[in-house]
Structure formats: C-alpha cells, structure tokens
Amino acid sequence: MNILLIVFTLFLIFLINKIINLKKNKNKNLLKFKKKLLSKESNIEKIFSRDDEKKSSDPNININIGLYDNEETINRKSNIHRARLAKFKKSKLNGEIIFVDKDQKIFKYINGKKKYI
C-alpha cells in the first residue's frame, strides 16, 4: 500500500511539473513573438515591404538605382522593375520609362522615336 501511494505521489508530481513546463514554453513563445513584433528591425522591414508593394503595383513610380546601393538593394529593385515590365509592359527606372513590345523586346522613346535597348 505504501509503494502504491509513493508511485501515485511521484506520478502526480511528474504531471504537475509537465503542466508548469508547458505553460512556461507557451509564455516563452509569446514573449518571443511580442519582442519580434515590437522590434525596430521588424518595423523597418514592414516599411520596406509596403514600399516595395506600392512600387510593384504602379509602373509610373520611379525606381532609382544609385551607385552606392548594395547588391541586395539592387537585386530587389531590379526584380521589382522586371516584374512591372512583365505585368504592365512598362516601368520607370532612373527617371526613364522603359517599355516591352509584343515580341518581348525592350525599348524606350527618345525624341518621339523608339530606341531598342
């Protein structure tokens, strides 16, 4: 009878310990989520993604690729430019509107004449 009581007590302690650890893990995950949600890096990332969405939805917004942009920024901007060319058949890059004709050739207008690039 004593052994049965000891086993039952150990089982009860084990079960309570598991429940407490489960709650701690949930709190850790919640805190990690809150920390990421409220961090400055996360907010900056959201701003860039909104800006990229806006640029990719309107081909008349200028995409400016500068000399001092890093490789990641240049890749992101050129991907947006290519996506706009594919979707709208035109895109404004560094102040010039670039078009795509039905044969998938890229051109721009200079003094009213088509100049293929």
JODAJO-V918602 format. One record per run of one state. SS is the DSSP state (a for helix, b for strand, c for the rest). FROM is the first residue (numbers start at 1). TO is the last residue. If there is no record, write none. Layout:
# JODAJO-V918602
ss: <SS SS>
from: <FROM FROM>
to: <TO TO>
This chain:
# JODAJO-V918602
ss: <c a c a c b c a c b c b c b c b c>
from: <1 2 39 40 58 63 64 71 89 90 94 96 101 106 111 113 117>
to: <1 38 39 57 62 63 70 88 89 93 95 100 105 110 112 116 117>
